[in-house]
Amino acid sequence: MSQQTDEQDEQEIRALIDAWCEASSAGDLIAQFHLMTRDVVFLTSGRAPMRRDEFAAGFRAMTEIASIKCRSRVQEITVSGDLAVCWNLLEVSFTPIEGGQVRKHAGNVLTALRRGSDGQWRIWRDANLLTPA
């Protein structure tokens, strides 16, 4: 791969991460679906791995009781062919819709991405190490 292609891939992955945060804040599960593979797996501390359907159910339940705001700071992106790994620092806040104290979580996230046959990068595996902040 040429350096220009690597830079373009990195820009596309950064845009995907920004789009994920925007979709999370908007409560837009359909937009999130477009940013993940069908066989996506989310790994979080203390929980069983979540597939796409479990993620969707949890996200829907969360958006019924709280609004979400996130901020991601990419630390590193490595691209190898149609696979990429991204390490970022993520901050997420949950504000109860009916009022109450905002809960904040922060930590490292390691995401493996796959480029689809359409050329688009999507989240394939996501290891989320957020803890209360």
N, C-alpha and C positions, 0 to 999 in steps of 0.2 A: 504494500500500500504506500502511496505517496504521502508526504508530510501534509499536503493540502487536504487529502482525504481524511487523515487522522484529525486534523483541526476541525474539519466539517463535522465528523462524527462526534467530537467532543462538544461542539456547539449544539448539535441536535440533542445530545444527551442532557446537557444543561437546560435546554428548552423543555425537554420532557419533564425534568424534575420541577422546573418552575410551573409547568402546566399541571402537574400532580398537586402541588400546593394550592394552586388556584382552584382546581376542581374540588379539593378537600374543603376549602373555605366556602365554596359555593354550594356544597352538599350535592355535587353533581356526579353521581355514581356512573352514569352513562359515559361521561368524559373519562372517568378513571378506567372503565372497561377498555376503552380505546388505547390506553397507555400500558396495558398489561397483556401478557400472553394468556391463552386459554388454560394452560397448565401451570399458571403462576403458583408459587408457594410463598407464604409470608411466615417468617419465624420470629417469634417474640418470646421474651423471657417468661417462664412459668406457665406457658400455654402450649397446647398441641399445635403442630403446624396447621396453618389455615390455607385452604384452597380458595379459589375464586368465589364460590358460593358462600362459604363461611365468612370470608371478608365482607362480601356484599351485605349479608345479614347483620353483621356487627356494625358496619358503617351506617346502614339504615337506622338501626336502633340508636346509635350515638347521635345522629343528626335530628332525631325526634326530641332529644332532651338537651342538646347543647349545640352551640355554633363552634366551629373549629377554625383556628388560624394557625398557619405554620410558616416557618422560615427555615430554609435550607442553605447551608454554606458548604459548597463542594470543596473537598480537600484534595481529591485525586480521582482521575479517570484514566483507566488503561483499556485500550481497545486492541483486540486481536481477532482479525477477520470479522465474523458475524457475532462475536461475543464481546462483551465489555463488562468491566467492574467499576463501580463508582462508590467511593467512600465519602460520606458527607456528615456534617454535624446538623442535627435537626432539632428544632424547638417547636413544640406544639402546645397551644393553649386551648382549653375547653371552657367555654362560657355557658353556664346553664341558661336555657331559654327563659325559664321562670324566675331567674334571679338567683343569686347566691355567689359563692366564692369561685373565682376562676382557678381551674387546675392547670398547672404547667408541667410539662414533661420535656426532657431534653436528653440528648445522647448521640452516640454514633450509630450510623446506619451503613450497612454494606449491601449494595444492590448489584446483582448480576442481571445484565440486559442481553436480549437477543435481537438481532436484526431480522425482521420478517422478510418473506419473499417479495413484499411490496416495498422493501427498502427502509421501512420505519423501525426505529428502536422501540422496544417494549420491555417492561419489567418482567423478568422471568423468575428470579428468586430475590427475596428481600429479607435480610436479617436486621431486625430493629432492636436496638439495645437502649431504648428510652427508659428513663427512670424519673420519678417525681423530682421537679426542680424547685 
